[in-house]
Amino acid sequence: MDEHQADHERLVKDVVGTFRCPVCRRGFQHEHARVTARHEQLWIVSVRCRTCRNQQVFWIALRDSEAMSSDEAEEIDHEYLAEGTPVCTDDVLDMHQFLQGFNGDFAELFAGTSSES
């Protein structure tokens, strides 16, 4: 593994270390994160909570190598991430029902939506 790729791997593991386990709310430790697959700038990382043994898988897409540094990754808003609610069974069922009828046209899906208030 070249130095550039090793830096990226360290970065994605650090990003995983900013998340909390949805079961016990303990922080994941980046040293327990394992890269399970990588394709170009998409990394799939698996981590097991050291407290409750819950396993999570993260898909992390990196921008161009110069676009994000380790310092920027550390600036992720930890409070915002910690306040997130875990996905529940109803959420999974709602998404399943949505995807059954979704034709893959994101332009149509987001047509007429705006981020302005």
C-alpha positions in Angstrom: 0.0 0.0 0.0 1.5 3.3 -1.0 1.8 6.3 1.5 -1.1 8.2 -0.2 -3.5 5.2 0.1 -2.3 4.7 3.7 -3.2 8.3 4.5 -6.7 7.8 3.0 -7.2 4.6 5.0 -6.2 6.5 8.2 -8.6 9.3 7.3 -11.6 7.0 6.8 -10.9 5.1 10.0 -10.7 8.5 11.8 -14.1 9.4 10.3 -15.6 6.2 11.6 -14.1 7.0 15.0 -16.4 10.1 15.2 -19.6 8.0 15.1 -21.4 6.4 18.0 -22.9 2.9 18.3 -26.6 3.1 17.7 -27.2 0.4 20.3 -25.2 1.5 23.3 -24.3 5.1 22.2 -20.6 4.5 22.9 -18.1 6.0 20.5 -16.5 3.6 18.0 -12.8 3.4 18.2 -11.0 4.0 14.9 -8.4 1.3 15.7 -11.2 -1.3 15.6 -12.3 -0.2 12.1 -11.4 -2.5 9.2 -11.5 -1.6 5.5 -13.5 -4.4 3.9 -13.5 -3.0 0.3 -12.5 0.0 -1.7 -13.3 1.2 -5.2 -11.6 4.4 -6.3 -12.8 7.0 -3.7 -15.5 4.8 -2.1 -14.4 2.9 1.0 -16.5 0.3 2.9 -15.4 0.1 6.5 -16.6 -2.3 9.2 -16.4 -1.6 12.9 -17.5 -3.6 15.9 -18.5 -1.8 19.2 -16.1 -2.8 21.9 -18.9 -2.5 24.5 -22.0 -4.2 23.1 -20.3 -6.0 20.1 -22.7 -4.4 17.6 -21.2 -4.4 14.1 -21.7 -1.4 11.8 -20.7 -0.9 8.2 -20.0 2.5 6.8 -19.7 3.6 3.1 -17.4 6.6 3.0 -16.9 8.6 -0.2 -13.8 10.7 -0.3 -13.4 13.9 -2.3 -10.2 14.6 -4.3 -7.2 14.0 -2.1 -6.4 17.7 -1.8 -10.0 18.6 -1.0 -10.1 17.1 2.5 -7.4 16.9 5.1 -7.3 15.0 8.4 -7.8 18.3 10.2 -11.0 18.9 8.2 -12.2 15.4 9.2 -11.6 16.2 12.9 -13.9 19.2 12.5 -17.0 17.1 12.1 -19.7 18.3 14.4 -19.6 15.5 17.1 -22.7 16.9 18.9 -24.7 16.7 15.6 -23.6 13.1 15.0 -24.4 12.1 18.6 -27.9 13.5 18.5 -28.9 11.4 15.5 -31.6 8.9 16.1 -30.9 5.2 15.2 -32.8 3.7 12.3 -35.8 1.7 13.5 -37.8 -1.1 11.9 -40.4 1.3 10.7 -37.7 3.3 8.9 -36.5 0.2 7.1 -40.1 -0.8 6.1 -40.8 2.7 4.8 -37.7 2.7 2.7 -38.5 -0.8 1.4 -41.9 0.4 0.3 -40.5 3.5 -1.3 -37.9 1.6 -3.3 -40.4 -0.9 -4.6 -42.1 2.0 -6.5 -39.0 4.1 -7.2 -37.8 4.1 -10.9 -34.4 5.6 -10.2 -35.1 9.0 -11.6 -33.6 11.4 -9.0 -34.2 14.5 -11.1 -37.9 13.7 -11.1 -37.8 12.9 -7.4 -36.3 16.2 -6.4 -38.0 18.4 -9.0 -39.6 21.3 -7.4 -37.8 20.9 -4.1 -35.7 23.7 -2.8 -33.4 24.2 0.1 -34.5 27.8 0.4 -37.1 28.7 3.0 
